[in-house]
Every structure is written in C-alpha cells, then in structure tokens.
C-alpha cells in the first residue's frame, strides 16, 4: 500500500462496485455512492476496466458479496443487533448510507489509520457528510489488537454485533484469520460475513493459470494472497469456534441466487466463496 492511500485491492473493489452501477444498473447490489467516493485516478480508469471482459466475473462477485452481507446484516438488525463492524472497510459506503441509523445502529469502520485518513478526505471531496452513526476505529495491527481498537472507539464487547469482512481474508495469514474469528465468536449473538478463495489445486487446469496470474499481480503490488481454504476445512474451523449457523456459497450458488441473466458466459466452478456464520 502507498502511505496515506488505500490498497490497490481496495481501489479495485470500489471500481467494480461503481462499474456495476453504471454497466448493470446495480442489478445485484445498489450503491448510489459508489461512484462519487472514488478518487480521480480510479474514476478515470473505469471505462478501461469495464471494457475488459475478464473483469466481469470479479465485478459480479464483488457486487454479490456486498448484497449477501447487507442482506444478512438486515436480518441481524431485525433481531435486535445495533452494532455493525466493517473490517477492512476501504471505500465501502454502507456507513454513509446506513438506513438503520434511526434505530440506533452504529457502524464501526476498522482499517489502517492512513487508509481511513484517505477515505475521510474522499468523503469530504465528494461533498458527503460523516453521519453521527459512523465511528472510525483506526487500528495499527502491528501495535494493538482488534479488541483494543474497537473498545477504544466505543464498541461494546458484551452486546450483539454484525461483522462485515469482505475482500480481506486472502491477504491475511491463517493465524490472523483464526484469531479474528475467535474474537468475533466471543461477542454474544455475533454474526459475520466474509469471503475466501479455494486453493489453486482445486481449479481445473484450464482455469488455474489465470487465477495464479491474478494472484501474482496482487503480490507484485505488495498484497500477496496468503490464505486459502477448502470448504470442509473452513466449516470445521468455524464449528470449532462455536459458530452454529453456517452458510457457504460457492460460485454456482452465488450466480444462481444473484446473477440472473448476467450469469451468461460466466464460468462457474471452484473459486471465491462467501460465508455467513452466526453464534
């Protein structure tokens, strides 16, 4: 990451959300602020990114994981949850759109301090306001824990919470993934939505090289993929931490649930998964 700016991965996810609004009319996931929060460099590259047919599967997946997460969030809030934690928030805009603020739902955005400073500058540049329901929780993970950063920001550890954790797990070690899930599992009535990739060997040979090339490009930007999970192994990890309601969607299930006619020409099979887990 460049100091004072979000990672290229965060920029890419934000670009995909914006392109989905422009190209597909937000058919899977509507985000009216996706375009306005972009920096000038990323906004200027949208047409070029959209023109690459190879980006379509990733664009649809990014839209679907946000939809899946916010749908799950809504269910949790309907059951009384009033704390939402967005881990590795990047340029995600839920906290600026929060339709549950009138219910007392607070959003805690967790990210690196420099990334949050950059995002807040983007919010101001877009002419948007930071709502009272939004709490920034900058965490330097080399010096403090997630629990320390959240409690300092006012998060209440013994009250229910929903955790959105998108586009982060592949870039963490398995130990970091495990410890984060352990923390979440100790929050009463906790729920989490996150995504993860399958190991390269799970891909058919004709797709494996392309996925490995994508990972290599991420590594060249200083953002290597560090964690991969077989679905059964991840299920066992979650069950071992006390999560008792687990839904794991692979690409086929994601496409069948969300893509509709957009599924055409999208190759399905092994790939990224979206998971929701409840305590």
Order of alpha helices (4+ residues) and beta strands (2+ residues): alpha-alpha-alpha-alpha-beta-alpha-beta-alpha-beta-alpha-beta-alpha-beta-alpha-alpha-beta-alpha-beta
